[in-house]
Amino acid sequence: MKFRTIAFALLLLGAGACKTFSRGSNNSDQNQGTVVQVDNQGFLDMTVYAARSTQRVRLGIAPGNGKTNFPVPPGLIFGLTSLRFIADPIGGRRASVSQEITVAPGDTVTLTIPPV
């Protein structure tokens, strides 16, 4: 009787492992791109950039008082990557720079631009 219980437990563990491996080989995280959700609570439209070391890539324009999603180019992210985000106001004087954060492929980053 004890042998059957152990065999049944091993069968369940084996089935769980197969399910995990089949899910992992799907690479669903690789198919989803990294996205920046910008919540611009200010009045001015903002040009949003993603910056990594010396490289700066324009993501797009976030209209004032609105929410916008921007895909991050896959060539900018290699595994875990440290990025900063820059919000440059159109018709304004000074760009805002975020703190450096670590981003992985498939992450969704939320950037909130407060009203000034």
N, C-alpha and C positions, 0 to 999 in steps of 0.2 A: 504494500500500500504506500509506503514511504517512497519507494522508487517511482511510482506513478506520479506522486505529487512533485517530486524533483524534476521528472521528465516534462510534466506539464508547465512548470515554472520556466524551464529552459526553452520550451517551445514558445511561450509568450515573450520571453526576452529576445529570442531570435526573430520573431515576427516584428517586434518593436524596432529592432536594429535594422531590419530590411526596410521598414517604412521610413526610418530616418535617413538611410543612405539613398533611397530613391528620391526623397524630397531634396536632399543636398545636391544630388547630381543634376537637378533641374536648373540650377544657376538662376533662379528667379531674381535674386538681388542684382545680378549682373545685367538683367534685361531692363530693370527700372533705373532711370537716371536720377541724379541728384537734383533736387529742386529747392529754390529759394522762394519762400513766401514773404513778400514785402507788404507790410501794413503801414502805408504812408498816412499818418494822421495829421500831417502838416498841410498847409495851403499850396505850397510850391510843388511843381512836378520835379522829380528827382531822376537823374541818370544813375543807374546802379551798376557797380563794377565788382568783380571778384578779383582779389589780388593774392598772389602766392610768390613769396620772396621778391623778385624783381619783375615778375610778369603781372600785367593787369589786363583783364578781359571785360569788355562791356557786355552786360547782360541785357539791358534795355531801359526803358523809361517807365517809372512808377508814377502814375498820375496822383495829384494831390487828393487827399481825403478818399483814398481807395485802396483796395487790396489787389495785388498782382502776383502771379507765379512766373518765375523765370527758371528755365532749365540751365544747369551749369554744364558747360561743355565737357564731355568725357575726357578730353585730353588734358584738362586742368587737374583732374583727380587721379592719383595713383595710390590705391590702397588707402591708408589713413593719411590724410593731407591736411596741413595747417593752412587755413585761409583767413583773410580779412575781407570785409565787405565795405565798399565805399559808396556813399550816397552824396552825389554832387548836385546841389540845387540848380535848376535852370532859372537864370535871372537872379540868382543869389550870390552871396560872397564867399561862403566857406563850406567846404565839403566835410561831411562827418565820416569818421573811420571807426569801424567796429573793433572790438578786441579780437585777437587771434583765436580761432576755434578749430578743433579737429573735426574733419568731415570724412565720411566713408562713402563709397559708391552706394546709391540707393537711399541716402539720408534725405530728410526734409528739414531745411533750416528756416526758422522764422526770424525775420528782421523787422523790428518795429521802429519806425521813425516818428518820434513824438512831435506834437505841435510846438512851434517856437513862439 
